[in-house]
Amino acid sequence: MSAAYVVHSLLRDMIKPLVPRFLRVRFVRFLCLAALSGMLYCSSQNSWAQDQQPQADSTTQETSAKSESSKGAIVGAPIPISSPAIGSGAVPVAAYIFPFSKNDQESPPSVIGVAGLLTNNGSRGFALGGDFYLKQNRIHMTSIYFRGNLNYDFYGVGVDSGDSGGRLPLKQTGQVFFGEFLYRIGWKFFFGPRILTGNSTLTLRPNDGSSLPPPPDISLNTALTGIGFRLNRDTRPNRFYPTRGTFFDFNSTFFGESLGSKYTFQSYRTTFNAYRSFGDSQVLAYNLFVCATGGDAPFYAECIYGTNNQLRGYVAGQHIDRYMVATQAEYRLTLPWRFGAVFFGGLGAVAPSVANFRYRNILPAGGGGIRFKLSKKYNVNLRVDIAQGRDGHTFSMGIGEAF
């Protein structure tokens, strides 16, 4: 289970024994505002101070524009997190957004970044990654490495297990590497191979006598290696803050013993996003996500509800099964002084098979949030969201839009 998406609303639990409820609510709000005002932000030749410089003549502006097109921007923020799964802490993130070649006017900007993880329940980790577009947008390469340990609760597999209230504290230690190479095949479609390899060890943490049976392979080192392919099509003019266009993505990864994997199974993921703008300050965004798992997969490789912001309002890992569907819409409004606001809502479900999706198992969610623009050049926002699910609410922060 990845920690990057497990950002929720238990910040109040850290101070719950110390102050009454009405003060805790105000304290959480204060921390949100403090995080916004204290964020790290700088940009190569694109800083806040540059926005205040006097206008030059047209010749100087043209020369400056050409120079700026070949420069990048650094964005970063110490993102506080609070989660029932991994505790309260911070994820410091820094990324460099840049054109891979100054002579390439067609490729989207590339990104390299680093992130850390530190929480009060003992979860630790770091990640390195790169996302590169080159050769006049004909090639797209991605590489990610993560290493660390995550302390979280296992709720069992299936909706009934997630709703039962039982949970088993686990510690998962390991590392994972992911690589992908895509080539444009026409009509803005990209296609290519991918590889994922890693290993981890699951151990039990001290608990209060939970009756939930432990998953297989406790205290054993488990290796997972898979190869697969990805097909996608992206017509968004800006992938950091889309105002129009669509995004389609289908990927499949096959894990097998012949590749050195402990388990043999298949993973399928499909995403479709659509965007429409109304004027210069309003955007309506739509997201559909479908997940399926075949074969003998460990629980952390199945479809996990509440991950990758699908959907906000739920504890990541509380609802796990072989199949999942989630859909949501979000209204985005640009405000003065680099601020923005969003309102969103959606629903979804998990099930052991397609035939087992039931109306009573639908998991709805809705909420809102604020945005602060970290980079005007690339339109990158810091997001802060509060969402209400069927059984509770979550608080989350991150860089970039939810989808």
Summary of the structure (lengths in Angstrom):
residues: 403
radius of gyration: 21.7
end to end distance: 19.8
largest distance: 73.8
contacts: 1312
relative contact order: 0.12
helix: 14%
strand: 53%
